[in-house]
Each structure stands twice: as structure tokens, then as C-alpha cells.
Amino acid sequence: MSALSTRFTELTGIEHPVVQDGMGPFKTAKLAAAVSEAGGLGTVSIPGMSGDPAALARVMREHIEETSSLTPKPFAVNVPVGRAEDGQILPISEAYIRAVIEARRADAGIERQLTVLTTSAGFPGEFRPLIADSGLIHIHKVGSTRQAIKAEHLGVDVVIASGYEMGGHTHAVPMHTFVLVPNVTEAVSVPVLLSGGARDGRTLAAALCLGAAGVAMGTRFIASEDNADWHPATARRIVEAGEGDDTIFPGVYSPARGLKSAGLAHLMDLTRQGATAAELLEYKDAAMIRAEEEGDLDSGILPAGQVACGIRDIARVAQLVPTMAAEAAALLSRLASAGQATTAG
Ligand SMILES: Cc1cc2nc3c(=O)[nH]c(=O)nc-3n(C[C@H](O)[C@H](O)[C@H](O)COP(=O)(O)O)c2cc1C
């Protein structure tokens, strides 16, 4: 029984309004299962945006099957919608979306569990009919009120409003969570999830106060025991991070945020020296894999949000997710009774 029921938990049938958001190209199959098992909504991430689309779509399908084998609960998949310079959808994005739909078609168990598709990065217009026909709940992640209104007009079911302090790809126009989320919740009528800076029961309560129906977190979940697909040094690095340790670097579709490292400094040098987009992508992918697989956080690159500086422990997801909901509920009811006392007085 959840301490906090919202329009998002009702729509998705999950217990707690806490989502583990996509963190590609890092593998999140086990983490997604742990978050869903804990009553939140876990998300399987894409294995990369460069490479053979058919081969990468097969890898993602394996990750979907792995997550499904680890929990009977609902989970999501995230697919960033990338576009070429001429505006055409990247074949890799299309391959991933079709792989999600095919995985559900091929297996009744996966169809029951894989109920949510989160698109991000570019506008998902071309895919909307396909997603709507598939019966998936469609979440789209945005970084501005204009994008949120456009997504609602398109027919998406839920919007994630993600502020500039978020980890991974952030937005070209820096809108911070505390300003963006109330703007978005005022502007659209679909449920909104706050993303960028959430980490505990207090930040979940704050999200609800801003009109959101839950939170979608990335960085908090890196620092967890259940992030078993990543080298344990990544979780420790998040816990050690202090204020000022994060920085912006050039991403694939927009600026990205990660923790400062020699690998990131070298990426900036390559950018200044005029390396091509393909060279930068290759370097970045290799540096992220070094961080994920070898725990090399010096020459590697670890995307993370500014909230890393406030994360002090390596959590157990089975405890973190329900505790966040219980703490948020307790805090909101304490504030409500304090408000009544003040009004009465
Ligand atoms: C390591 C890492 C990888 C990420 N990769 C993706 C991705 O593939 N697709 C996506 O939509 N967002 C991606 N993000 C953003 C997260 O989904 C989420 O929106 C963000 O982490 C929220 O901010 P927070 O880090 O403050 O919780 C990534 C974030 C991190 C930290």
C-alpha cells in the first residue's frame, strides 16, 4: 500500500511516484528491475546512439528480456529521438522504437509489463501514431514549457519536465527545475514528472508542491547497490562529489552534464581543436564505457546531475523508493497541519 497516490501512479498502476529515468548508453536492466520491484517505475536504457541500428536494437531487446525475467512488475523503456542535420529521424531511434513494439508483440508477459515508453531528446511527432496504436503509455521528456505544450497537443500521456541541473543530456536553453516545473504544470493538463535534482523524500514532496505527480531521477540511482551493471566505483564517485564538481560538455543532441575528469577535459580540448562530430562521439562513447565497465573515472566520463553533490550514501533501491514516498507523505501532512494551526491561530 502506497503512502502517496498520484495521477501518475494511478495511470501506470505502480505503487510509488518514483521513476528511474533512462541512462543510456549505460546498461540499466538490473537497476530497472530493482526500481520496479520496489514499487517505482524502472526504465531500460538504450545501449548507444552510434553503431549498427539492427545490432543495437537486438542488444536493447536482450536488456528488456533481462529486466522482465527479474521482476513481474511494470517497467519502461527510454528512446531518445535523434535527428540528422536535415531533420530526418535517425534510423537508430526508429530501430529502437520498433524493437520495443516487437518485444511486446512477441511475448505476452513482456506486453503486460513493458507498458511505458519514454521518448526524449527530439520531438516524437512521427512516432506518435505507432506508439498510440501499440497501447503503450507515452511519456515525453521536455526542457521548456513550449515543448511541453507541443507534446500535450501531440497526445502524449505524461510529460517529464527536466531542469538544466539534470545529469546526462540537458537543454540548450538553461531552464532550472524550480522555475520550469511550475511553469509546465500550469501550462498542461497531463500529469507531469519533475526531473533534475530530485534525490529524497523532501525533493519528492517539493515536486508535488510544484504541481508534479512524481519524480524521475537518474543520478540518485547511480549511487545504489542495485546498479549492478556498472562498476562500483561509479556509485562511490557520486557519493564523493561536492558542489562545483559537475560541468557542462558537448553532447550528441544538446549540452550534457557530467562530473569533471581528465577524460572530460580532453574532450573539451578535442572540441576546441575542431574534431569532427563522429570523432567526438567515438571518444565520448569509449570514455563512458571505461567509466561504466572499468570504473576508470579519471580518463573516463561519468554523466551525472548537479544533485550528485547532495547524495551521501549508496542506497538500497528496495528501501530508497518506499522511504521516499513515506517521507514525502509525512512531510506534506506535517506541513498541512502546521498550516491549519497557523490559520486557526
Ligand atoms: C549517466 C546518465 C545517462 C543518461 N542518459 C539518458 C538517456 O539515454 N536518455 C534520456 O532521456 N536521458 C538520459 N539521462 C537523463 C536522465 O534520464 C534524467 O533525466 C536525469 O538524470 C535527471 O536528472 P538527475 O540526474 O538530477 O536525477 C541520463 C542521465 C545520466 C546521469
The ligand as an SDF file (V2000), in Angstrom:
LIG
                    3D

 31 33  0  0  0  0  0  0  0  0999 V2000
   24.5530    8.6010  -16.8220 C   0  0  0  0  0  0  0  0  0  0  0  0
   23.3300    9.2420  -17.3830 C   0  0  0  0  0  0  0  0  0  0  0  0
   22.8790    8.8630  -18.6460 C   0  0  0  0  0  0  0  0  0  0  0  0
   21.6950    9.4260  -19.1630 C   0  0  0  0  0  0  0  0  0  0  0  0
   21.2320    9.0020  -20.3750 N   0  0  0  0  0  0  0  0  0  0  0  0
   19.9920    9.3840  -20.7950 C   0  0  0  0  0  0  0  0  0  0  0  0
   19.3660    8.7910  -21.9320 C   0  0  0  0  0  0  0  0  0  0  0  0
   19.8870    7.8650  -22.5780 O   0  0  0  0  0  0  0  0  0  0  0  0
   18.1440    9.2450  -22.3010 N   0  0  0  0  0  0  0  0  0  0  0  0
   17.4900   10.2270  -21.6020 C   0  0  0  0  0  0  0  0  0  0  0  0
   16.3740   10.5910  -21.9550 O   0  0  0  0  0  0  0  0  0  0  0  0
   18.0740   10.8220  -20.5310 N   0  0  0  0  0  0  0  0  0  0  0  0
   19.2720   10.3930  -20.0960 C   0  0  0  0  0  0  0  0  0  0  0  0
   19.8020   10.9200  -18.9440 N   0  0  0  0  0  0  0  0  0  0  0  0
   18.9970   11.8600  -18.1490 C   0  0  0  0  0  0  0  0  0  0  0  0
   18.1360   11.0900  -17.1120 C   0  0  0  0  0  0  0  0  0  0  0  0
   17.1790   10.3020  -17.7780 O   0  0  0  0  0  0  0  0  0  0  0  0
   17.3900   12.0240  -16.1610 C   0  0  0  0  0  0  0  0  0  0  0  0
   16.5070   12.8340  -16.9000 O   0  0  0  0  0  0  0  0  0  0  0  0
   18.3310   12.8830  -15.3460 C   0  0  0  0  0  0  0  0  0  0  0  0
   19.3660   12.1050  -14.7880 O   0  0  0  0  0  0  0  0  0  0  0  0
   17.5380   13.5720  -14.2600 C   0  0  0  0  0  0  0  0  0  0  0  0
   18.3370   14.4050  -13.5000 O   0  0  0  0  0  0  0  0  0  0  0  0
   19.1190   13.9240  -12.1610 P   0  0  0  0  0  0  0  0  0  0  0  0
   20.3640   13.3180  -12.6680 O   0  0  0  0  0  0  0  0  0  0  0  0
   19.3170   15.1720  -11.4020 O   0  0  0  0  0  0  0  0  0  0  0  0
   18.2280   12.9340  -11.4590 O   0  0  0  0  0  0  0  0  0  0  0  0
   20.9810   10.3930  -18.4130 C   0  0  0  0  0  0  0  0  0  0  0  0
   21.4650   10.7730  -17.1540 C   0  0  0  0  0  0  0  0  0  0  0  0
   22.6030   10.2060  -16.6330 C   0  0  0  0  0  0  0  0  0  0  0  0
   23.0610   10.6130  -15.2600 C   0  0  0  0  0  0  0  0  0  0  0  0
  1  2  1  0
  2  3  1  0
  2 30  2  0
  3  4  2  0
  4  5  1  0
  4 28  1  0
  5  6  2  0
  6  7  1  0
  6 13  1  0
  7  8  2  0
  7  9  1  0
  9 10  1  0
 10 11  2  0
 10 12  1  0
 12 13  2  0
 13 14  1  0
 14 15  1  0
 14 28  1  0
 15 16  1  0
 16 17  1  0
 16 18  1  0
 18 19  1  0
 18 20  1  0
 20 21  1  0
 20 22  1  0
 22 23  1  0
 23 24  1  0
 24 25  2  0
 24 26  1  0
 24 27  1  0
 28 29  2  0
 29 30  1  0
 30 31  1  0
M  END
$$$$
